[in-house]
Amino acid sequence: MLTLRPSDDTLYQALLDRDAAYDGFAYVCVTSTRIFCRFTCAARKPRRENCRFETSIADCLAAGYRPCKRCTPMLRYGDGDPTIATLLAALDAEPDRRWSEQHLIALGHDPSTVRRAFKRRFGMSFLELARQRRLSQAVNTLNTGAPVIAAQLDAGFESGSGFRHAITQRLGAAPRHLKDQRLLKADWLETPIGPMLAVVCDHALHLLEFADRPALPTELKRLQERGRCGIIMGRTGVTDTVETELAAYFAGHAADFTVRIGGHGTPFEREVWRALQQIPAGQSRSYSAVARDLDRPSAVRAVARANGANQIAILIPCHRVMGADGSLTGYGGGLWRKEWLLRHEQRFQQASNTAEVHQLR
């Protein structure tokens, strides 16, 4: 069940080597310039800490990065199809244009054929791809403190309501909120059992979930509503700390986390989550045992609900709670991950205990 994706260190070395074998397999996104490139790009290579890697052009665009004008990753990827190459060149020449099916027809293209070709190659239609580029540009404009109307015009939206709807869908907040209210930043973290989404502010971690968790969209919406905030792609020092401590955890070096966690949930939920953090790695508890530890023996179902409401996977270890009969019961990240995490913790806890015995000798 482990991912076959190379580690970021492997990908960074391939970038330094300009390894053509990775062209089309992965792309480097440079956080300092907000540009994404092919691995063979002739431009000066960015520093390791300024690199993140995506496996598709669609992911690069969705994260708010623009294609490099030197290595033209999108144009290169369309070489095999003249229709794709022509339209990508047109988009590169006019990234601010609000493309429509009428424009495609005027250029002599069948919209249905174009849609299928781009879906097959990029995982999104040409019109969706053009829209992503406009919205990414709008986000960059808003982040400079420019007026909403400036961002709206930069994105090619004549209608203010249409622009607000597009930004809300893309970022989870209306444009005025991007200026007037705080923003949380979301970034993907790679782990041996699948990518996780970390949402942070400058001081705390607010959400850490596996990307394929079915409830993730609902959790993001609840986080935005409760915090009255927007979410954009990006990272802070908190993201770096989470990434470092997760790496140590998955390497079997430590199961202790120092990251500050945002104060979400009801008082009772927070009480349950603190109890979960007291369960040692390599051990497990039943819902009823957690309820007894809280001096609320009749609140077993409430404990189970609070356990399910946890939106900080691993750091608040809800995977360590089992059924009364020892069964795995439910886990938002999937039962196979719950079993993997429990076995992983048992293995490195045993290794730690063995090391302590040797030291005593």
C-alpha positions, 0 to 999 in steps of 0.5 A: 500500500506504500506510495511509489512516488520518489522522495522529494530529495530524489526529485531534487537531485534529478532536478540538479542533474536535469534528468530528462527521465522525469520530464512529464512525470513530475514538475518543480514548483518554486515557492519564491517565484511562484513558477513551475518548471520541467526538470531539464529547465536551463534556468538557475536551479532553486534552493532546496527549501524553495522547491515543492514537487507536483506530479501533474501540470493541473496540480501546479496550476491549482496550487497557484504556480505559473508556467516557466517562460524559459522551459515552457512546460505546458507547450512542451507537453503539447508537442504531440498534438497540434491542437493542444500545442496551438491552444497552449501557445495562445493561452501563453500569449494571453493568460489574462484572456477570458476564454470561451467556447466561442473563441475556440470555434472562431479559431476553427476548433471543435469545443468537444474535441478540445475538451476531450484532448485536454482532459486526456492530457492534463486532467482538466479542460482547456477552459478550466486550465485557462480559468486556473491561470486567471485565478492564480494571478488574481490571488497573487494580486490580492496578496500584494494588498491591491484592491479587489477590483484590480484583482478582478480585472487582472483575472479577466472578470467583467462581472464582480459577482462572477469573480467573487463566486470563482474566488470563493470556489477556489479558495473558500473565501470571498475576495474581501475576506482575503484582505480583511480577514486572516488567511490560513495556508494549506500545503501537501506533505508527502508520507509513506502512506499517502499525501496529507494536507496541512492547514496552518497559520503563523502560529499553529496547526489547524488541520492535518488530514490524509488527502483521500479522507472522504470528509476532508471537504466538509472539514475544510468548510467547517474550519473556514466557517468557524474561524471566519477565514480563507484558505490559500495554498502556501506554507509557514514555519509551522508547516516546516515543523510539522513536516520535520516532525512527521518525517521523524515519526515515519522514520521511527525516530520519535512519536512526540510532537511539539507543534502548537495545535489551534483551539478548535472544537467544543470544550468536551471535544478538546478534553477528549483530544487531550486524553488521546494525546496521553496514550503512549505510542505503541499502545491503544485504548478502548472508547470506554477506557478513554471515557473512564479516564475522563471520569465520564464512564457513561459518555462512551458514545460522546467520546466516539463522536469526539474521536471522529471529529478530530481533524489533526491526524497522527498528532492527535492519535485517534488511531490508537482508540479501538473497539471494546473487543479489540477491533480496529473500528472506524478511521477516517483515513482508512482502516488499512492506515490505522493498522499500519500506524499501530504496527509502525508505532509498536515496531519503533517502540519495541526498538526504543525499549531494546535500546534502553535495555542495552544502555542499562547493561 
